[in-house]
Amino acid sequence: MSRFKRAFTLIELLVVVAIIALLISILLPSLKGAKAQARRVVCATNLRTMYQSMFSYSDDNQEFMVGGIMRVTTSTSNQEWGNWATALLPYLGYYDGDLVERQRLWRQNRQRDLAKVFLDQPILQCPDNPDPEQPLDYVASATSMPYSFEAVQQDTRGGGQAGEDFEVVWGAENSSYRPFFKLESIPDPARFVYFTENHVSLYVPVRTGDGKSFAFHTFFFASQLPFGAYPRIANDIRHPGGLVMGFYDGHAEPHLPSWLDEGWPRSLGQRLINVAPTDPEYY
């Protein structure tokens, strides 16, 4: 009796290879998208963790939270400066000496040390930040609540049109700058953005003494929205859905930069709708 050996034909092998290649081409974008989604989740988790840490900070500091740079009185000087990120360091597991020593990290001659401390804190690093050497990947709102009539008047030279310079108000009476605030002062915590991701191309350089330049985008003013003249908030889409934004109630979610800042020719009131309440006449 004749015996027949079973085997794949060349055509069958080519068909199998083609099917495998087709499946790979279908699955690879899905895997890439899943990885991007995972990085976005990490970023959102970072923001939520920072919020919880700031909430713990407020428990230890008469219910005050930090919105920008803060002046720290020490035993040797009242000109020491800190920021929301240095305020969070003890609550993120970093502790080096007493409070005075931690705040002294902010001094100009300690910027290199502060950069290293920030880089060693995974919570302060976004996995999709375009600049891997950036020690701090997030910014916090230092915009006053509500944004006063006087601040609007002085912060919108030329109407706040995109591409123009802005005047930042530092005066005590009509300041657009808020170093401290209480959560109870926020009218709608779930609406207004507290933390978000920083801009990559317009960093404020800080020389560290070793020839390198680091940027600490620790806080933003209303005039530094994504489509302002000198944005401190990112205007790219680094995650699926845009930028990850953390709100005053502690939740975090992605939005397109245009959701946070519609840009010119919108009025400043419209551009601030998710940052701070303003006088109705500016809508």
Order of alpha helices (4+ residues) and beta strands (2+ residues): alpha-beta-beta-beta-alpha-alpha-alpha-beta-alpha-beta-beta-beta-beta-beta-beta-beta-alpha-alpha
